[in-house]
Amino acid sequence: KRYPVPGERGGHLIRTVLKSMREDAGLELPLRSDILISVSGGCDSVALARLLTRYGRRVVAKEKITLLHFNHGWRGAESDGDEHFVKSLAREWGVACESVRVPPPSEKPAGHSPEEFARALRKQEYARHQKKKRLILTAHHLDDLAETVLWRLCTGGFPKLAGGILPRTKEGEVRPLLRVPKSDLQEFLREEGLSWREDRTNAEGDLLRTRMRRELMPVVERLFPAYRGAILRSAAPLWPR
């Protein structure tokens, strides 16, 4: 049987993911369990899904992959468009897809932002699948890791949480892209001739993390172009092995 051969960027990515899943997440490959890839329709998750469905036979058999999408309905027709886009990708790539429609809260949850409320609902859905011994893969990447470490340093959470985002949680959530910058994921999708959906709310609003992404991180990159690698070298030794 002939297997598809990735381009230069895709080849580098799949090697990085294999190493990360073995060494950082401590997984034995290929995986025997079913997996769900959380796919919003954005660049990061589409790149992870494409990488594993097309080039990931050493990670997991294609028939064990399901794309998992959450439609929170915040952006009306745009949210429905994201759901349709992810379902279309699943059909085109020949994998299963599960879409979960989560109605937005009628009012702001006490003590939580709507984003935190949505995250909690996603975690509940992950837990339901994890009870069935299904791994959840999410597309957190190196930019997310660097942002998280800086956020914790500046808000007082650094001493206990200096490792930032962990490559694997106790509950079975796996993040195989933590060594990959977002720009590499974008280049991979261009190499594959694929598009993705842009969620405008990621750059809007006054949430601290949103403002960091919009205002602080461009300044950090301008002053310290290699900051991502430096933060990775500091965080990775603190990850549980």
Buried (B, 14 or more C-beta within 10 A) or exposed (E): EEEEEBBEBBBBBBEBBBEBBBBBBEBEBBBEEBBBBBBBBBBBBBBBBBBBBBBBBBBBEEEBBBBBBBBBBBBEEBBEBBBBBBBEBBEEBEBBBBBBEBEEEEEEEEEEBBBEBBEEBBBEBBEEBBEEEBBBBBBBBBBBBBBBBBBBBEEEEBEEBBBBBBBBBEEBBBBBBBBBBBEBBBBBBEBBEBEBBEBEBEEEEEBEBBEBBEEBBEEBBEEEEEBBEEBBEEBBEEBEE
